[in-house]
């Protein structure tokens, strides 16, 4: 029988591996720009690009909406509900008109008027001399328990007076200096003065015009650790370690206050 070459089974065919193309941020921006330039972008184009980049699992609903063209839905949605997208902003009172007579309030503080327990001059622009008059009077006052001076254009030049108030006044329970122009260096000085105070329960210094540095934030959190009376404290933290330490201090102080109310201390 003559030999005949035969091939049994299927012939082996080498399959080339498909390599996924990596698209970097600059390429992504370029593709979007080109698509927008020629007017050919569709609702699914951004989805395709997002799939390549794996953006579906990284973007929240707020971030995704910022990638869309105005007035159009791209369909790019995160499975996780973003709380920021449904958050209802409370109306602010920073624009409210305050009809308080500042000069009259200063006179009541100076005379140590026993009926004058709260001083609210929020939203009234004050010059340095007026703020100094208030703080110097507070150093000798034994009646006022609450001081609110938010959005009063208070600067670093006035902080020395507040430091003296915190160190000497043993009647004030609440001080609010939010929405002013105080730098981190002087916020730190104010916090360091808390070590000499055992009656102040609330200090609010959030929403300042200037950003506070990490070093100042750490110093403020360490200063809170040396105070046992502050149970409410507000500040815009950027350093997680400093914020966590401050939170622990406030929780500790609240626990101390609770035990005092129950007669355990």
C-alpha positions as CSV (number, residue, x, y, z in Angstrom):
1,X,0.0,0.0,0.0
2,X,1.6,3.3,-1.0
3,X,2.2,5.9,1.7
4,X,-0.2,8.8,1.8
5,X,0.3,11.8,4.0
6,X,-2.9,12.6,5.9
7,X,-3.7,15.1,8.7
8,X,-6.1,14.0,11.3
9,X,-8.1,16.4,13.5
10,X,-8.3,20.2,13.2
11,X,-5.3,22.1,12.0
12,X,-3.7,24.2,14.8
13,X,-4.0,27.9,14.1
14,X,-2.2,30.3,16.4
15,X,-4.4,32.9,17.9
16,X,-2.9,36.3,18.3
17,X,-3.4,37.8,21.8
18,X,-5.4,41.0,21.9
19,X,-3.7,43.8,23.7
20,X,-5.9,46.4,25.4
21,X,-4.9,49.9,24.5
22,X,-4.0,52.0,27.5
23,X,-5.4,55.5,27.3
24,X,-3.8,58.1,29.6
25,X,-5.4,61.3,31.0
26,X,-3.9,63.5,28.3
27,X,-5.1,61.2,25.6
28,X,-8.6,61.1,27.2
29,X,-8.8,64.9,27.2
30,X,-7.5,65.0,23.6
31,X,-10.2,62.5,22.4
32,X,-12.9,64.5,24.2
33,X,-11.7,67.8,22.7
34,X,-11.5,66.3,19.2
35,X,-15.0,64.9,19.5
36,X,-16.4,68.1,20.8
37,X,-14.6,70.0,18.0
38,X,-16.1,68.1,15.2
39,X,-19.5,67.8,16.9
40,X,-19.6,64.0,16.6
41,X,-19.8,63.1,20.3
42,X,-22.7,60.9,21.2
43,X,-24.3,59.8,24.4
44,X,-22.3,56.6,24.4
45,X,-18.9,58.0,23.5
46,X,-18.0,59.0,27.0
47,X,-19.2,55.7,28.3
48,X,-16.8,53.8,26.0
49,X,-13.9,56.0,27.1
50,X,-14.9,55.5,30.7
51,X,-15.0,51.8,30.3
52,X,-11.4,51.9,28.9
53,X,-10.2,53.9,31.9
54,X,-12.3,52.0,34.4
55,X,-13.9,55.3,35.4
56,X,-17.3,53.7,36.1
57,X,-16.0,52.3,39.4
58,X,-14.1,55.5,40.4
59,X,-16.5,58.4,39.7
60,X,-19.3,59.4,42.0
61,X,-22.5,60.8,40.6
62,X,-21.4,64.4,41.2
63,X,-18.1,63.8,39.4
64,X,-19.8,62.0,36.6
65,X,-22.3,64.8,36.0
66,X,-19.4,67.2,35.7
67,X,-18.1,65.2,32.7
68,X,-21.3,65.5,30.8
69,X,-22.1,68.2,28.4
70,X,-24.6,70.8,29.8
71,X,-28.2,69.6,29.5
72,X,-27.4,66.1,28.3
73,X,-27.3,62.7,30.2
74,X,-24.4,60.5,29.4
75,X,-25.7,57.4,31.2
76,X,-22.4,57.2,33.1
77,X,-23.6,56.4,36.6
78,X,-21.9,55.1,39.8
79,X,-23.7,52.2,41.6
80,X,-23.0,54.0,44.9
81,X,-25.3,56.8,45.8
82,X,-23.3,60.0,46.3
83,X,-24.7,61.9,49.4
84,X,-23.4,65.1,47.9
85,X,-25.8,64.9,45.0
86,X,-28.9,64.7,47.1
87,X,-27.7,67.0,50.0
88,X,-30.1,69.9,50.6
89,X,-28.1,73.0,51.4
90,X,-29.5,74.9,54.4
91,X,-30.0,78.7,53.8
92,X,-27.2,80.7,55.3
93,X,-27.7,83.6,57.7
94,X,-24.4,85.3,56.8
95,X,-26.3,87.8,54.8
96,X,-28.8,88.6,57.5
97,X,-29.0,92.2,58.6
98,X,-27.9,92.7,62.2
99,X,-29.4,95.8,63.8
100,X,-27.4,95.5,67.0
101,X,-26.0,98.7,68.4
102,X,-22.3,97.9,68.8
103,X,-21.5,100.9,70.9
104,X,-24.4,100.2,73.3
105,X,-23.2,96.5,73.6
106,X,-19.7,97.7,74.4
107,X,-21.0,100.0,77.1
108,X,-23.0,97.1,78.6
109,X,-20.0,94.9,78.7
110,X,-17.9,97.6,80.3
111,X,-20.5,98.3,83.0
112,X,-20.8,94.6,83.6
113,X,-24.5,94.7,83.1
114,X,-25.9,91.6,84.8
115,X,-28.8,91.3,82.4
116,X,-26.6,91.3,79.3
117,X,-25.7,87.6,78.8
118,X,-25.3,87.3,75.1
119,X,-23.5,89.7,72.6
120,X,-24.3,89.1,69.0
121,X,-22.6,91.4,66.4
122,X,-22.6,88.9,63.5
123,X,-22.4,90.3,60.0
124,X,-21.3,93.8,61.2
125,X,-17.9,94.8,59.8
126,X,-15.8,96.0,62.7
127,X,-12.5,97.9,62.7
128,X,-9.6,96.9,64.8
129,X,-10.2,99.6,67.4
130,X,-13.8,98.4,68.0
131,X,-12.8,94.8,68.3
132,X,-10.1,95.8,70.8
133,X,-12.7,97.7,72.8
134,X,-14.8,94.6,73.1
135,X,-12.0,92.2,74.1
136,X,-10.5,94.6,76.6
137,X,-13.9,95.1,78.2
138,X,-14.5,91.3,78.3
139,X,-11.3,90.8,80.3
140,X,-13.0,92.5,83.3
141,X,-16.6,91.3,82.6
142,X,-18.2,88.6,84.8
143,X,-21.7,88.5,83.3
144,X,-21.5,87.7,79.6
145,X,-21.7,84.0,78.7
146,X,-22.0,84.0,74.9
147,X,-20.0,86.0,72.3
148,X,-20.8,85.8,68.6
149,X,-18.6,87.7,66.2
150,X,-19.0,85.9,62.9
151,X,-18.4,87.6,59.6
152,X,-17.1,90.8,61.2
153,X,-13.9,91.2,59.2
154,X,-11.7,90.2,62.2
155,X,-8.0,89.9,61.3
156,X,-4.8,88.7,63.0
157,X,-4.3,92.1,64.5
158,X,-7.2,91.5,66.9
159,X,-6.3,88.0,68.1
160,X,-4.1,89.1,71.0
161,X,-7.2,90.6,72.6
162,X,-9.1,87.3,72.2
163,X,-6.2,85.4,73.6
164,X,-6.3,87.6,76.7
165,X,-10.1,87.0,77.0
166,X,-9.7,83.2,76.9
167,X,-6.9,83.4,79.6
168,X,-8.6,85.8,82.0
169,X,-12.4,85.6,81.6
170,X,-13.9,82.8,83.7
171,X,-17.6,83.5,82.7
172,X,-17.7,83.1,78.9
173,X,-19.0,79.7,77.8
174,X,-19.2,80.2,74.1
175,X,-17.1,82.2,71.6
176,X,-17.8,82.1,67.8
177,X,-15.4,83.7,65.4
178,X,-16.4,81.9,62.2
179,X,-16.1,83.4,58.7
180,X,-13.4,86.0,59.4
181,X,-9.9,86.6,58.2
182,X,-7.7,84.9,60.8
183,X,-4.7,82.9,59.7
184,X,-3.6,79.5,61.1
185,X,-0.7,80.9,63.1
186,X,-3.1,83.1,65.2
187,X,-5.8,80.4,65.4
188,X,-3.1,78.3,67.0
189,X,-2.3,81.0,69.5
190,X,-6.0,81.2,70.4
191,X,-6.1,77.4,70.9
192,X,-3.0,77.4,73.0
193,X,-4.7,79.8,75.4
194,X,-7.3,77.2,76.2
195,X,-4.9,75.5,78.5
196,X,-5.5,78.3,81.0
197,X,-9.3,78.2,80.7
198,X,-11.6,75.8,82.4
199,X,-15.1,77.4,81.8
200,X,-15.3,77.8,78.0
201,X,-17.4,75.1,76.5
202,X,-17.7,76.1,72.9
203,X,-15.2,77.6,70.4
204,X,-16.1,78.0,66.8
205,X,-13.3,79.2,64.3
206,X,-14.3,77.5,61.1
207,X,-14.7,79.0,57.6
208,X,-11.8,81.4,57.7
209,X,-10.7,83.3,54.6
210,X,-7.1,81.8,54.8
211,X,-6.2,78.1,54.7
212,X,-4.6,76.7,57.9
213,X,-1.4,74.7,57.5
214,X,-0.9,71.2,58.6
215,X,1.6,72.2,61.3
216,X,-0.9,74.7,62.8
217,X,-3.7,72.1,62.7
218,X,-1.5,69.6,64.6
219,X,-0.7,72.3,67.2
220,X,-4.4,73.1,67.6
221,X,-5.3,69.5,68.1
222,X,-2.6,69.1,70.7
223,X,-3.8,72.2,72.5
224,X,-7.3,70.8,72.7
225,X,-5.8,67.7,74.4
226,X,-4.7,70.0,77.3
227,X,-8.2,71.4,77.8
228,X,-11.0,69.5,79.6
229,X,-13.9,72.0,79.2
230,X,-14.4,72.4,75.4
231,X,-17.3,70.2,74.3
232,X,-18.1,71.9,71.0
233,X,-15.4,72.9,68.5
234,X,-15.6,73.8,64.8
235,X,-12.8,74.1,62.3
236,X,-12.2,73.2,58.7
237,X,-9.7,70.4,59.1
238,X,-7.5,69.2,56.2
239,X,-5.2,66.9,58.1
240,X,-6.9,63.6,59.0
241,X,-4.6,62.9,62.0
242,X,-5.2,66.3,63.5
243,X,-9.0,66.0,63.1
244,X,-9.1,62.6,64.6
245,X,-7.1,63.7,67.6
246,X,-9.4,66.7,68.1
247,X,-12.5,64.5,67.8
248,X,-11.1,62.3,70.6
249,X,-10.5,65.3,72.8
250,X,-14.0,66.6,72.3
251,X,-15.5,63.1,73.0
252,X,-13.4,62.9,76.2
253,X,-14.6,66.3,77.3
254,X,-18.2,65.5,76.7
255,X,-17.8,62.3,78.8
256,X,-16.3,64.4,81.6
257,X,-19.2,66.9,81.4
258,X,-21.7,64.0,81.5
259,X,-20.0,62.5,84.6
260,X,-20.1,66.0,86.3
261,X,-23.8,66.3,85.6
262,X,-24.4,62.9,87.1
263,X,-22.3,63.7,90.2
264,X,-19.7,61.1,89.4
265,X,-16.8,63.6,89.4
